[in-house]
Amino acid sequence: MSDKQYRHIGKSSDRVESLEKVTGQAIYTVDLELPGMLYAKCLYSPYARAEIISLDVSEAKALPGVKAVLIGDDIPYLVGIYMVDKRILARGIVRYQGEPVVAVAAIDEKTAELAVSKIKIEYKKLPSIQTLDEALEGKILVHEDINELEYCKGVFFPQPDSNIASWNKMIKGDIKKGFAEADIIVENVLTLPAVAHVPMETHVAIAQADTYTNKIKIWSSTQSPFAIRKLLAKALNISTADVQVIVPYVGGGFGGKAGIHLEPLVAVLSRACNGRPVKLIATREEEFNQLPTRAGMRGHVKTGVKRDGKITATEIYYDWDSGAYADYGVNVGKSATYSGAGAYEIPNIELHSRTLYTNKVFSTAYRGFGHLETHWVMERQMDMVAQKLGMDPYEFRMKNILRSGCHTISGELINENSGRPEDCLAAVAKEIGWTGYQSEEERKSNSKAGKLRGKGLACLQKAPAMPPHTSTSAIMQMDDDGNIRIMLGVVDIGQGANTVMAQIAAEVLDMPMEKVKVMWDNDTDHHPYDWSTVASKYTFMGGNAVKKCALNMLQQMKEMAAQVLRTSVEDLTHGDEYIYHIHHKQRRIKYKDLALGYAYESGNGIGGPLIAKGTYMANGLTFLDPVTGQGLPALDWTFGAHGVELEVDIETGDIEIIKIASAFDIGQAINRKLVEGQIMGGVLQGIGSAIIEGYKFSPEGRLMNPSFTDNKIPTAKDIPMEIVPILIENPQPDGPFGARGIGEHPMISVPSAIGNALYDALGINFYKLPLSPENVALAIERQQ
Amino acid sequence: MCENHNNKVNCFVHVDSGLQPVPLKCIVNGEQVCTYIDPTMTLLNFLRRELKLFGSKEGCGEGECGACTIIMNRVAVNSCIVLALEAMDANIITVEGLNISGKLSILQREFISHDALQCGFCTPGMLMSARALLDRNPDPDEKEIKEAIAGNFCRCTGYFPIITAITSAAKLEREEMKNE
């Protein structure tokens, strides 16, 4: 709680790479030029679903400067992280508008573009699946071969002869009994559209495939170098050791660069071009309509409550409009089962989460991993249940909130160190001056000049969505002058992982930050393993690995120093770059004198260069029961809450956010400035999802807004008047210095809190995102 | 088949605009540049591909996101929608020209200390919009700052630290002016 005892932990150190980033020296994948490099362009399907009748690439191939033209028939490989369902290029059938069909590699982008324009394809347009109901009806199958697809068994549950890529369930208690006990039952349906990640650097990948061996070298703007290595090796049937993935600076990820995307395509193109490096840069339009997005979702929720406000039962159906391929979408659907009912104790629950194939751009991980979506449903529902009960939604939440001694819906016991959502809710309620919903009279008296004010609350929770046996590792070396170099498997995509890890190492070793360097760029040939930079798990897992790594280095130094100082390791301690005797402090030796092994004046040497390792493996977690969903999936829960005060213009439907207070129980902030940066950035991204963003499709499944002109993100003019980040620090004993993750959480429940505040302002319940001026104004008009 | 070569596999003739190259003379980050360019080339591609100044980024190629912002004749422009030949005789400053004296400018320092960047991809453009603003208005209010960077998308920071950094840089620059 107090950061006074620490030298670096809790301090707002500048991010370690900021100099490169403010001087234009930071090199991203998009900036790389390699000798002999070729450029790729793709031709995309104009239809949501169509049969490829004929394909003529002869003119494109004949164009001077064109080095390779590939079609689906040339590449018989299937890829997929959980469901192996996707071809590198479409073959026989296209499943969404934007799906790549032909790829060209040429000496420059203009030549590649010209070649693409010369490709002739005849399609037979087919009826497509555009809505959740069509998908569930299953008259048309997006994947005719769904019964034969290879998939991760026991974790995902594709349904035969259907469009259900996975049907995951959570069953606890007896909902029949629970609903019978209820005094009131409240049922609602809420929806939200697909939303784009919008990293400022689009997806970019370069591959160089050695034609004499199986070796492939990839440079990619990715969050998951080790996952790419594994999945690419699997898809091409080569060894993991054959694939090297290098990650320069990454211009934003937000989940969209998790997993494997452009890498297999550039790899096969490079092979087809005799091993010349091939670079593919997604255009902004391709970023919207070819590369994956966040799924749209519909949540049907039914809650039973006692008069006193105690929840007795909940039944939920989450249906995910997940697009043409499963990618991470099925795993988003899975995490909705164990975390999809919010931070509340619910004795009887049945939760069904169905990830559905539709003929739209496919979905993947997105900051929050389904939680913004499920919390839009649940946290609006909490308010609507409170309304029916005639109860203050704050009191109603507090009555049901997870506390020490409660069990989560998957059966995990929450204890006093698990984090405290009630502290977060209380903090934001206090910060915005929450006193309950306004009465009709108050609403009238508070309205001025066609503007109404309202306040809203929402809670949130999230744990890393990852395999229960996820692991990570760190290696540390000391240079002759006492500088530390750390190699990690994480990708710092701007979240500040490398800065935080440097702080942890510097803290354990008690040395200045300037002398601790974390190595960029991430390179799977040189850096130790990490699963993937996703799930807000790296501060926790990587932090533990780096802490252990630094302790290992200290131990090595003490062992060497014990010989030099003629004492035992137990009698040694460390501080300020010295190992010294616990009593005779002048008996000491500087770290740097041990760096390469210790050399006596006589020339004798002992020890050797200092190289330390630290690993961390998630422990105590289990797979979920395939039938009931019960189990222990959560490494650490970060709980939080938002409180919003807003003003809505009843003529235009414009929402102005006056204040948003956001509290998270993060255990211990390692870097206060970076944590606040995550909160401010995440909250604004949440406001984007709440008010501005969303995919619009034509009835035939054409994406209508694949550009910044029609699919904007919040700008500096769209920010709230005030964001108040509140850090609650109830430490978690197995977190590094007590820390929990924070990366994704700030955007979760922002739309719900805004929706709830709109109810307070207008007395109207909103069920659909975005809460755009148009949608809000129309609802106000309908009410009048 | 290429007109000049019979061997299509080894043909290296670029299919460019097909137009005659045009001369371009301008000053970039204080240095005189004199060359011939394809008249259809954008200023951004000229800076990146010809001059190898990779600081300026392309985020959309349509002048919507501001990642490519540079200063041309004292005005912040989206270099992805400006033709390079429009820069004839122009004075251009890119992010690489901000620390021309060899040390970080106040603006850059304030971006670092207020953590006004995360992934860093929008940062060069953001800095150039801020620089152009402070050059024409050394004491901007919050509204003017928001206005100046409204065309620069940032997906990471939520803009608050950026606005704080610019406000703080303006103050420090004014103090420095006073002391000089």
Interface residues (C-beta under 8 A of the other chain):
Chain A: S12 D14 R15 E17 S18 L19 E20 K21 V22 T23 G24 Q25 A26 I27 Y28 V30 D31 A62 L63 P64 G65 V66 I107 D108 K110 T111 L114 H197 V198 P199 M200 E201 T202 Y249 V250 G251 G252 G253 F254 T283 R284 I493 G494 Q495 G496 K673 L674 G677 M680 G681 G682 V683 L684 Q685 S707 F708 T709 I713 P714 T715 A716 K717 I719 I723
Chain B: M1 C2 H5 K8 C11 F12 V13 H14 V15 D16 R48 L53 F54 G55 S56 K57 E58 G59 C60 G61 E62 E64 C65 A67 T94 V95 E96 L98 N99 L104 Q108 F111 I112 S113 D115 L117 Q118 C119 G120 F121 C122 T123 P124 L127 I145 K146 E147 I149 A150 G151 N152 F153 C154 R155 C156 T157 G158 Y159 F160 P161 I162 I163
